[in-house]
Amino acid sequence: MMVIVVENVPPRLRGRLALWLAELRAGVYVGAYSARTRSRIWDEVRQLIGDGSAVMAWTAPTDS
């Protein structure tokens, strides 16, 4: 599972994230994807973020 939280991003980025992920609350997106797909989604976020901010967290098979 991965979670992306965005603030002050362009509507285009929010729309793109809504295509791939479920939006639980305004700016909070969750989904379950492979590492490769997660990386591609993050690349899209980096390209379209503008002056906004974003953070992503995901589960890993390790304890930390």
C-alpha positions, 0 to 999 in steps of 0.5 A: 500500500502507498499513500500520497499527500499533496498540498497546493498542487495544480488541478491537473496533478490531482486529476492524474492521481485520481486516475490511479489512486483512491482519494480518501480526503482532499489531497490524500490518495491511497493505492497498492502498486508494485515498486515500478508503478509507484516510481512512475507515479512519483515521477508524474508527481515530480513533473506536475507539482509546480509550487505545491508539495507532496509526500509519499509513504509505502509499506515494505517487507522490512520491520522499519 
